[in-house]
Amino acid sequence: MIISIDATMIHSALTWQDIHMKTGFPWGSTPTVDLRLWRSDAIVLFDWLMSTDLNAVPITHPAQKQALADLLARLEEVDIIESTAEDIAAAQAEVAKDMGW
């Protein structure tokens, strides 16, 4: 899974800065990054974020809670939101396999 900029921006005659700035998410022109995740990691993160009270997560700055909420919003845009309990259990097993810590 890739969380990335809108693909139509890549085919336009834009500068490097234009390509790395997307208007509209979440507050106007915001720099973005491509983030490649294993599907299992995305399912585990999505499940955890959906079941976690972000007000109870220890943070040292309010931006950390907002970043988690933004990550959840991005994960909601991909097909993992339809994951079943079996999908989640399989993803958890895959991610936890051979952790070594």
PyMOL commands that set and color helices and strands:
alter all, ss='L'
color gray80, all
select helices_A, chain A and resi 7-9+16-19+39-51+62-75+79-82+85-96
alter helices_A, ss='H'
color red, helices_A
select strands_A, chain A and resi 2-3+21-23+29-31+35-36
alter strands_A, ss='S'
color yellow, strands_A
deselect
rebuild
show_as cartoon
